[in-house]
């Protein structure tokens, strides 16, 4: 078996990031767009921790804690918006929500 | 052993991610996201970051996913048709992949040493609560305190948004 290096983790991180971006670009349901956003943040976290291991420096792990905090705040605000939008418009379809479109 | 675990849980996390973006029902999307986050926690243990793995399970797979599932169930969404915005996807994804490759190339040039050879030596307390706490509270105390402001702002925002529909 080949030894697992930091490159393997970074490739996994890039794959997860691309899948998450694909979800953000293509999905129509606002909640699933938020979940794809979580996937992207998670991919960045993998890269943080992988570099932390490679350099033997715990700063990457500390920044990952900050990143989780930001993700939690973002999710809370985003889901509050989702609830309000659903009550106002009766749908979460992004195509219908065009109020801000010029 | 380590490589087997990496491949098993790496593939599991990718499968979970694909299910998140491809499933019709938001509930199954949320459960697939739990699968991805758990597999990622196992990868963190492989990277000697035990404390981070615990945080990942508690905060991400616990708190955030409960919030997601609660919202999905609260809204009682009908199973949406599997709708994708198919316009210009190859162009958009092509630009994205190009950006990733270019930035990855420059990052690799910058950190050439990091990608070659074994991981650098680390201290005894690497990845434990003690080690992470020492770095967090010694070198990064100000950023840590600033995150509390972020959380207060988020709480105020959520309360303001949610309160408006009661009036």
HADDOCK unambig.tbl for C-alpha pairs under 7 A between the chains (distance, minus, plus):
assign (segid A and resid 3 and name CA) (segid B and resid 3 and name CA) 6.46 0.50 0.50
assign (segid A and resid 4 and name CA) (segid B and resid 3 and name CA) 5.73 0.50 0.50
assign (segid A and resid 6 and name CA) (segid B and resid 115 and name CA) 6.73 0.50 0.50
assign (segid A and resid 7 and name CA) (segid B and resid 115 and name CA) 6.78 0.50 0.50
assign (segid A and resid 12 and name CA) (segid B and resid 10 and name CA) 6.85 0.50 0.50
assign (segid A and resid 16 and name CA) (segid B and resid 14 and name CA) 6.39 0.50 0.50
assign (segid A and resid 16 and name CA) (segid B and resid 17 and name CA) 6.72 0.50 0.50
assign (segid A and resid 19 and name CA) (segid B and resid 17 and name CA) 6.67 0.50 0.50
assign (segid A and resid 19 and name CA) (segid B and resid 18 and name CA) 6.69 0.50 0.50
assign (segid A and resid 23 and name CA) (segid B and resid 21 and name CA) 5.00 0.50 0.50
assign (segid A and resid 26 and name CA) (segid B and resid 84 and name CA) 5.00 0.50 0.50
assign (segid A and resid 26 and name CA) (segid B and resid 85 and name CA) 4.66 0.50 0.50
assign (segid A and resid 26 and name CA) (segid B and resid 86 and name CA) 6.73 0.50 0.50
assign (segid A and resid 27 and name CA) (segid B and resid 83 and name CA) 6.63 0.50 0.50
assign (segid A and resid 27 and name CA) (segid B and resid 84 and name CA) 5.12 0.50 0.50
assign (segid A and resid 27 and name CA) (segid B and resid 85 and name CA) 6.46 0.50 0.50
assign (segid A and resid 28 and name CA) (segid B and resid 83 and name CA) 6.23 0.50 0.50
assign (segid A and resid 28 and name CA) (segid B and resid 84 and name CA) 6.26 0.50 0.50
assign (segid A and resid 32 and name CA) (segid B and resid 26 and name CA) 6.53 0.50 0.50
assign (segid A and resid 36 and name CA) (segid B and resid 21 and name CA) 6.81 0.50 0.50
assign (segid A and resid 50 and name CA) (segid B and resid 47 and name CA) 6.57 0.50 0.50
assign (segid A and resid 53 and name CA) (segid B and resid 47 and name CA) 6.05 0.50 0.50
assign (segid A and resid 53 and name CA) (segid B and resid 119 and name CA) 6.71 0.50 0.50
assign (segid A and resid 54 and name CA) (segid B and resid 114 and name CA) 6.74 0.50 0.50
assign (segid A and resid 54 and name CA) (segid B and resid 119 and name CA) 4.40 0.50 0.50
assign (segid A and resid 54 and name CA) (segid B and resid 120 and name CA) 5.80 0.50 0.50
assign (segid A and resid 55 and name CA) (segid B and resid 119 and name CA) 6.44 0.50 0.50
assign (segid A and resid 55 and name CA) (segid B and resid 120 and name CA) 5.29 0.50 0.50
assign (segid A and resid 56 and name CA) (segid B and resid 120 and name CA) 5.43 0.50 0.50
assign (segid A and resid 56 and name CA) (segid B and resid 121 and name CA) 5.70 0.50 0.50
assign (segid A and resid 56 and name CA) (segid B and resid 122 and name CA) 4.37 0.50 0.50
assign (segid A and resid 57 and name CA) (segid B and resid 122 and name CA) 6.96 0.50 0.50
assign (segid A and resid 58 and name CA) (segid B and resid 126 and name CA) 6.89 0.50 0.50
assign (segid A and resid 58 and name CA) (segid B and resid 127 and name CA) 6.95 0.50 0.50
assign (segid A and resid 58 and name CA) (segid B and resid 132 and name CA) 6.29 0.50 0.50
assign (segid A and resid 58 and name CA) (segid B and resid 135 and name CA) 6.86 0.50 0.50
assign (segid A and resid 59 and name CA) (segid B and resid 135 and name CA) 6.78 0.50 0.50
assign (segid A and resid 61 and name CA) (segid B and resid 52 and name CA) 6.79 0.50 0.50
assign (segid A and resid 62 and name CA) (segid B and resid 132 and name CA) 6.52 0.50 0.50
assign (segid A and resid 62 and name CA) (segid B and resid 136 and name CA) 5.96 0.50 0.50
assign (segid A and resid 72 and name CA) (segid B and resid 64 and name CA) 6.41 0.50 0.50
assign (segid A and resid 73 and name CA) (segid B and resid 151 and name CA) 6.22 0.50 0.50
assign (segid A and resid 73 and name CA) (segid B and resid 154 and name CA) 5.60 0.50 0.50
assign (segid A and resid 76 and name CA) (segid B and resid 158 and name CA) 6.89 0.50 0.50
assign (segid A and resid 77 and name CA) (segid B and resid 154 and name CA) 6.37 0.50 0.50
assign (segid A and resid 77 and name CA) (segid B and resid 157 and name CA) 6.74 0.50 0.50
assign (segid A and resid 77 and name CA) (segid B and resid 158 and name CA) 5.37 0.50 0.50
assign (segid A and resid 80 and name CA) (segid B and resid 158 and name CA) 5.91 0.50 0.50
assign (segid A and resid 80 and name CA) (segid B and resid 161 and name CA) 6.65 0.50 0.50
assign (segid A and resid 80 and name CA) (segid B and resid 162 and name CA) 6.37 0.50 0.50
